[in-house]
């Protein structure tokens, strides 16, 4: 069997890692897989076709925004139109060069959606499937009403034209039920054999380099973009925690468009010297930095963005033995094994978040029990097991 994925992002993006890891699992089951993807900075992409663990990767166009370093660069309206046209044509060309049994869209978005309608449906006369891992309208920073309307249209249309759906949360499965097609829930996961805490000596050296040796560390690993990652809740909570725990450090792993704004805000706070911004780091560094934490936090509000997500940051934190504190929204309580591997609190509530952080920092024995439970629970989300579940959709359709 041969499967081709149509991806509106690169394989190093969080959603891109979802599809690359699923593809790896499919390859281990004898499936031939090709990813037709859009690069975050195509002009600097030296190698546009390569193979990763048996998965063919073709970069066929530029993403809708240039994502280099810590802060993405937006295109002007005319530049964006040119990028969209070129990327769509590149993906259609990729479809025509990639005969397959199944074409699977990663995210129902305009570029890969148009490529599916023209390249797969019209020219190849084959059906396609769609994977939904976000509420695309609210998760993306769409500043104009017409942009939201365009994304809403494709998010509504493509699942109804697909012959089968995969989703990452029960919330999205319920939303897509009206489409009437077979649907399989496949949450995000982790390579539990590779994504493990480094040896103690390496962690000690890294902690010393960052100046956090012997200090309580509260970590956040993810994008610093306030419109869909309410890190402001964590900053407000840390302001309360800092008073009770004078040595506590807030470690923010990752970049994003609001990094300068958050740095400016931090510079005005009395606890400014206790916040560490790493900026964008290579993905292999994430596990090492996360493993320094006593707890990690996934701050959320009770909205469609949080309901639709299966956060990588939660599963990756569990895999390195770090308990997670997050809001009780969507599937998060289940991801924490209903309190065994972390704590869920009232979403959007700063005081509840601060109290939970303080509670775990004050109880090392409880953290140790949670850490062991976290590592064990993360194995249930191993990408290889999830690939087996993903395979079910091809049988179902």
VEXTORKE-789575 format. One record per residue (C-alpha): residue in one letter; z, x negated, y. Coordinates in steps of 0.05 Angstrom, whole numbers, padded with zeros to 5 digits, always signed. Layout:
<recs>
aZXY...
</recs>
This chain:
<recs>
x+00000+00000+00000x-00015-00023+00071x+00023+00000+00133x+00005-00014+00205x+00056-00004+00261x+00035+00011+00332x+00089-00016+00378x+00094-00011+00454x+00139-00072+00457x+00147-00143+00430x+00184-00160+00367x+00239-00195+00406x+00259-00132+00442x+00316-00091+00411x+00269-00036+00386x+00219-00089+00365x+00272-00121+00321x+00281-00053+00288x+00208-00051+00266x+00204-00124+00248x+00264-00118+00202x+00240-00054+00170x+00173-00088+00160x+00207-00147+00126x+00241-00099+00078x+00175-00064+00063x+00142-00131+00049x+00196-00147-00002x+00176-00083-00037x+00104-00104-00043x+00077-00068+00019x+00028-00104+00064x+00049-00095+00137x+00017-00110+00204x+00050-00099+00271x+00004-00085+00330x+00050-00100+00388x+00051-00109+00464x+00078-00175+00491x+00130-00177+00547x+00090-00233+00582x+00021-00237+00551x-00004-00290+00599x+00045-00340+00570x+00036-00320+00497x+00007-00381+00464x+00000-00350+00394x-00023-00278+00390x-00030-00274+00315x+00021-00301+00266x+00061-00284+00204x+00137-00276+00200x+00167-00270+00130x+00103-00240+00104x+00095-00192+00163x+00031-00200+00203x+00042-00195+00279x-00016-00183+00327x-00003-00182+00402x-00059-00138+00428x-00037-00126+00501x+00015-00131+00556x+00077-00087+00559x+00084-00038+00616x+00131-00088+00651x+00135-00164+00650x+00201-00182+00617x+00216-00255+00628x+00285-00285+00635x+00341-00241+00661x+00306-00190+00706x+00241-00153+00688x+00184-00153+00737x+00151-00086+00753x+00076-00080+00764x+00047-00046+00825x+00015+00022+00811x-00055-00007+00807x-00033-00066+00766x+00004-00018+00719x-00059+00025+00711x-00099-00037+00692x-00045-00060+00643x-00042+00009+00610x-00118+00013+00602x-00124-00057+00575x-00065-00050+00528x-00091+00017+00501x-00160-00012+00488x-00129-00072+00455x-00088-00028+00409x-00148+00015+00392x-00186-00049+00375x-00127-00071+00332x-00128-00004+00294x-00203-00012+00281x-00191-00082+00254x-00132-00059+00210x-00150-00012+00153x-00087+00018+00124x-00058+00074+00082x-00009+00093+00136x-00006+00083+00212x+00064+00088+00239x+00080+00093+00314x+00143+00058+00337x+00165+00104+00394x+00123+00163+00420x+00097+00131+00484x+00031+00136+00522x-00003+00070+00501x+00008+00073+00427x+00001+00148+00429x-00069+00145+00459x-00087+00090+00409x-00064+00135+00352x-00104+00195+00377x-00168+00156+00389x-00164+00098+00340x-00128+00130+00281x-00145+00204+00288x-00214+00205+00320x-00247+00140+00296x-00212+00127+00230x-00199+00201+00216x-00132+00187+00185x-00063+00217+00197x-00005+00179+00230x+00071+00180+00229x+00119+00172+00287x+00187+00138+00293x+00235+00161+00348x+00293+00116+00366x+00308+00139+00437x+00301+00195+00486x+00242+00162+00520x+00247+00203+00584x+00319+00186+00600x+00323+00118+00567x+00267+00087+00609x+00274+00075+00684x+00222+00124+00708x+00229+00131+00783x+00175+00183+00797x+00170+00254+00773x+00100+00244+00747x+00123+00186+00704x+00177+00228+00672x+00127+00283+00660x+00079+00236+00626x+00132+00207+00580x+00159+00277+00565x+00090+00301+00547x+00077+00245+00497x+00148+00251+00468x+00134+00325+00457x+00062+00319+00432x+00061+00261+00383x+00116+00284+00335x+00079+00351+00330x+00014+00317+00312x+00045+00268+00262x+00048+00283+00188x+00117+00254+00182x+00175+00229+00225x+00228+00176+00221x+00287+00177+00269x+00350+00136+00279x+00402+00191+00293x+00420+00261+00271x+00411+00284+00343x+00338+00264+00342x+00329+00294+00273x+00354+00361+00299x+00309+00356+00361x+00249+00341+00319x+00263+00396+00268x+00220+00444+00308x+00159+00400+00293x+00165+00421+00220x+00144+00355+00188x+00183+00315+00136x+00235+00273+00171x+00277+00214+00147x+00338+00187+00185x+00339+00111+00187x+00393+00082+00233x+00390+00013+00263x+00418-00043+00221x+00432-00117+00212x+00415-00173+00164x+00485-00177+00136x+00469-00242+00099x+00445-00279+00161x+00481-00246+00219x+00550-00274+00205x+00602-00310+00246x+00589-00386+00251x+00638-00436+00222x+00705-00442+00257x+00688-00511+00286x+00625-00484+00320x+00662-00425+00348x+00718-00470+00374x+00668-00515+00408x+00631-00456+00440x+00697-00425+00463x+00717-00492+00495x+00649-00498+00529x+00657-00428+00559x+00730-00439+00577x+00757-00382+00535x+00797-00420+00482x+00861-00383+00465x+00845-00325+00512x+00832-00252+00495x+00757-00240+00499x+00725-00172+00510x+00650-00174+00497x+00590-00132+00514x+00523-00150+00483x+00462-00114+00509x+00418-00098+00569x+00449-00096+00638x+00411-00035+00664x+00457+00018+00691x+00409+00077+00685x+00415+00076+00609x+00472+00027+00595x+00533+00049+00636x+00565-00020+00639x+00599+00003+00703x+00649+00040+00658x+00667-00025+00625x+00676-00061+00692x+00722-00006+00717x+00762-00008+00652x+00767-00084+00655x+00796-00078+00724x+00854-00040+00693x+00859-00085+00632x+00861-00147+00675x+00927-00126+00707x+00961-00121+00639x+00927-00181+00607x+00923-00238+00659x+00886-00284+00611x+00834-00234+00587x+00760-00251+00596x+00700-00205+00600x+00639-00236+00566x+00572-00203+00581x+00517-00225+00534x+00447-00209+00559x+00405-00199+00621x+00373-00139+00654x+00348-00111+00719x+00419-00096+00745x+00446-00166+00730x+00444-00187+00804x+00478-00122+00825x+00534-00131+00774x+00543-00204+00794x+00550-00183+00867x+00600-00129+00849x+00641-00179+00807x+00643-00230+00864x+00683-00180+00906x+00736-00167+00852x+00803-00204+00846x+00786-00218+00772x+00717-00248+00788x+00735-00315+00756x+00748-00280+00690x+00678-00252+00680x+00624-00293+00645x+00551-00273+00650x+00510-00310+00599x+00444-00280+00621x+00388-00273+00571x+00401-00317+00510x+00358-00330+00448x+00374-00278+00394x+00404-00330+00346x+00457-00344+00399x+00481-00272+00402x+00521-00275+00337x+00556-00339+00358x+00576-00310+00426x+00597-00243+00396x+00640-00278+00345x+00684-00306+00402x+00707-00236+00419x+00771-00201+00400x+00737-00134+00413x+00669-00112+00436x+00653-00050+00477x+00595-00001+00477x+00608+00040+00540x+00573+00108+00539x+00571+00176+00572x+00560+00240+00536x+00486+00247+00551x+00419+00247+00515x+00412+00172+00522x+00475+00160+00481x+00463+00217+00433x+00395+00190+00414x+00416+00118+00402x+00439+00080+00341x+00464+00019+00379x+00447-00049+00350x+00505-00078+00389x+00554-00038+00346x+00527-00059+00278x+00517-00131+00299x+00589-00135+00325x+00615-00106+00259x+00574-00157+00220x+00611-00215+00253x+00678-00182+00243x+00691-00158+00314x+00720-00087+00321x+00682-00041+00369x+00707+00008+00421x+00658+00062+00443x+00652+00134+00464x+00654+00190+00413x+00580+00210+00421x+00527+00221+00369x+00534+00180+00305x+00581+00128+00333x+00644+00151+00297x+00607+00146+00231x+00581+00077+00250x+00654+00055+00258x+00672+00086+00191x+00713+00138+00228x+00763+00090+00258x+00767+00038+00203x+00723-00012+00240x+00738+00005+00313x+00758+00061+00360x+00722+00119+00391x+00747+00148+00456x+00729+00203+00505x+00660+00184+00531x+00653+00167+00604x+00729+00162+00612x+00750+00096+00643x+00824+00104+00630x+00813+00121+00556x+00768+00060+00549x+00819+00014+00584x+00876+00041+00541x+00837+00029+00477x+00820-00042+00497x+00893-00056+00515x+00917-00024+00450x+00875-00070+00406x+00890-00132+00447x+00964-00118+00438x+00958-00111+00362x+00929-00173+00328x+00948-00147+00258x+00909-00083+00269x+00849-00122+00295x+00850-00165+00232x+00849-00104+00187x+00792-00074+00228x+00753-00140+00226x+00754-00141+00150x+00733-00068+00147x+00678-00081+00198x+00645-00135+00156x+00648-00091+00094x+00621-00030+00131x+00564-00069+00163x+00535-00081+00094x+00519-00006+00089x+00471-00018+00147x+00435-00077+00118x+00362-00076+00137x+00340-00083+00065x+00377-00019+00045x+00348+00016+00105x+00277-00005+00087x+00287+00030+00020x+00305+00094+00058x+00245+00084+00104x+00198+00082+00044x+00218+00154+00028x+00177+00181+00086x+00112+00156+00055x+00129+00190-00010x+00148+00254+00027x+00081+00260+00063
</recs>
